[in-house]
Amino acid sequence: MDILYLLIPLSLLLVFVIGAIFWWALKSGQFEDLEGPAQRILMDEDERKA
């Protein structure tokens, strides 16, 4: 039962840390263009630039 006094605050701290990282990712634009990189893989670049 004493372990709950340690695990509950640690789990709450972990939730807040993960929430802060997610909030930072939203604000820094990490989720702006989700389709662009997937479509860039499919495009061929056969033209050579001189």
PAKOLKE-673357 format. One record per residue (C-alpha): residue number from 1; residue in three letters; x, y, z. Coordinates in nm, 4 decimals, decimal comma. Each point is the difference from the previous one (the first is absolute). Example, Ala and Ser with C-alpha at 12.3 -4.5 7.8 and 13.67 -1.06 7.14 Angstrom:
2
<pt 1; "ALA"; <1,2300; -0,4500; 0,7800>>
<pt 2; "SER"; <0,1370; 0,3440; -0,0660>>
//
This chain:
50
<pt 1; "MET"; <0,0000; 0,0000; 0,0000>>
<pt 2; "ASP"; <0,2914; 0,2351; 0,0656>>
<pt 3; "ILE"; <0,1152; -0,0335; -0,3590>>
<pt 4; "LEU"; <-0,3122; 0,1858; -0,1127>>
<pt 5; "TYR"; <0,1332; 0,3125; 0,1721>>
<pt 6; "LEU"; <0,2903; -0,0166; -0,2440>>
<pt 7; "LEU"; <-0,1703; -0,1267; -0,3148>>
<pt 8; "ILE"; <-0,2945; 0,2423; -0,0104>>
<pt 9; "PRO"; <0,2125; 0,3184; 0,0086>>
<pt 10; "LEU"; <0,2460; -0,1501; -0,2484>>
<pt 11; "SER"; <-0,2784; -0,0894; -0,2394>>
<pt 12; "LEU"; <-0,1487; 0,3505; 0,0297>>
<pt 13; "LEU"; <0,3428; 0,1499; -0,0657>>
<pt 14; "LEU"; <0,0395; -0,2232; -0,3057>>
<pt 15; "VAL"; <-0,3401; 0,1071; -0,1324>>
<pt 16; "PHE"; <0,0931; 0,3668; 0,0348>>
<pt 17; "VAL"; <0,3382; -0,0524; -0,1688>>
<pt 18; "ILE"; <-0,1578; -0,1835; -0,2930>>
<pt 19; "GLY"; <-0,2689; 0,2685; -0,0238>>
<pt 20; "ALA"; <0,2656; 0,2741; -0,0051>>
<pt 21; "ILE"; <0,1947; -0,1769; -0,2751>>
<pt 22; "PHE"; <-0,3175; -0,0443; -0,2026>>
<pt 23; "TRP"; <-0,0952; 0,3658; 0,0505>>
<pt 24; "TRP"; <0,3496; 0,1056; -0,1145>>
<pt 25; "ALA"; <-0,0316; -0,2195; -0,3106>>
<pt 26; "LEU"; <-0,3352; 0,1582; -0,0851>>
<pt 27; "LYS"; <0,1297; 0,3543; 0,0440>>
<pt 28; "SER"; <0,3234; -0,0591; -0,1946>>
<pt 29; "GLY"; <-0,1830; -0,1258; -0,3090>>
<pt 30; "GLN"; <0,0934; -0,3667; 0,0109>>
<pt 31; "PHE"; <-0,3460; -0,1051; -0,1199>>
<pt 32; "GLU"; <-0,0519; 0,2624; -0,2723>>
<pt 33; "ASP"; <0,0671; -0,2078; -0,3129>>
<pt 34; "LEU"; <-0,0787; -0,3662; 0,0507>>
<pt 35; "GLU"; <-0,0472; -0,0918; -0,3666>>
<pt 36; "GLY"; <0,2990; 0,1782; -0,1536>>
<pt 37; "PRO"; <0,2784; -0,2417; 0,1004>>
<pt 38; "ALA"; <-0,2097; -0,3013; -0,0979>>
<pt 39; "GLN"; <-0,0616; 0,1430; -0,3476>>
<pt 40; "ARG"; <0,3642; 0,1045; -0,0442>>
<pt 41; "ILE"; <0,1053; -0,3650; 0,0312>>
<pt 42; "LEU"; <-0,2205; -0,0948; -0,2938>>
<pt 43; "MET"; <0,1182; 0,2762; -0,2355>>
<pt 44; "ASP"; <0,2786; -0,0918; -0,2395>>
<pt 45; "GLU"; <0,2818; 0,2401; -0,0578>>
<pt 46; "ASP"; <0,1205; -0,1236; -0,3363>>
<pt 47; "GLU"; <0,0926; 0,3422; -0,1312>>
<pt 48; "ARG"; <0,3625; 0,0859; 0,0518>>
<pt 49; "LYS"; <0,0943; 0,3520; 0,0819>>
<pt 50; "ALA"; <0,2969; 0,1376; -0,1907>>
//
